[in-house]
Amino acid sequence: MSYGVRLARPDELGALPAIELAADVRFEGTRYAKLVATYPPTTMKEFVETQARWGLWVAVDARDRPVGFAHCRLVGLSTLYVGQLSVHPDHAGYGLGARMLRRAAVFHGPRGITRLALTTFRDLPWNAPYYEWLGFREVPDLASEVFLRQQIEEQVEVGFPADTRVAMEWVLGDGTFVDPAVR
């Protein structure tokens, strides 16, 4: 299959909630199924605002239709926070998540962004272990990371077990990011 990655257009934002919902199917059969099913989805307002700020990337199929998205936002002056990375299960396994992260980094790096950061599950293979395989590393000291610490605290407040949450970062330009197409 042929895929591309680009910034999202306003006319395709309506397709993204269905992708997010479909991607959540992956959590069925895990101990997080109920939590993920009841976690508030990304709102259309959030998609619109993020797209307007150059933070919404889509993976597109051969017909240029979105099949995945990376929802990112600027935190402080130099961090791009990846709030959601979703790929429709019909298109999983093609490295689209990694490609969207790479494109976001390439686009934002010259604009002063020095790292990508996210919070995720420590124990699911398609979460922290996947991001670690790409080159993300656990943030060593959350005490100095107010925003990331707040993200985890909010996730714990809605029921995610604290010991399963982890904040990770990829420092841009350090050579650690692995492109699955190269492996």
Secondary structure as UniProt FT lines:
FT   STRAND          4..7
FT   HELIX           10..15
FT   HELIX           16..23
FT   HELIX           24..27
FT   TURN            28..29
FT   TURN            31..32
FT   HELIX           33..38
FT   HELIX           44..52
FT   TURN            53..54
FT   STRAND          56..60
FT   TURN            62..63
FT   STRAND          66..75
FT   TURN            76..78
FT   STRAND          79..87
FT   HELIX           89..91
FT   TURN            92..93
FT   HELIX           96..108
FT   HELIX           109..111
FT   STRAND          115..121
FT   TURN            125..126
FT   HELIX           128..134
FT   STRAND          137..138
FT   HELIX           142..144
FT   HELIX           146..157
FT   TURN            158..159
FT   HELIX           162..164
FT   STRAND          165..171
FT   TURN            172..173
FT   TURN            180..182
//
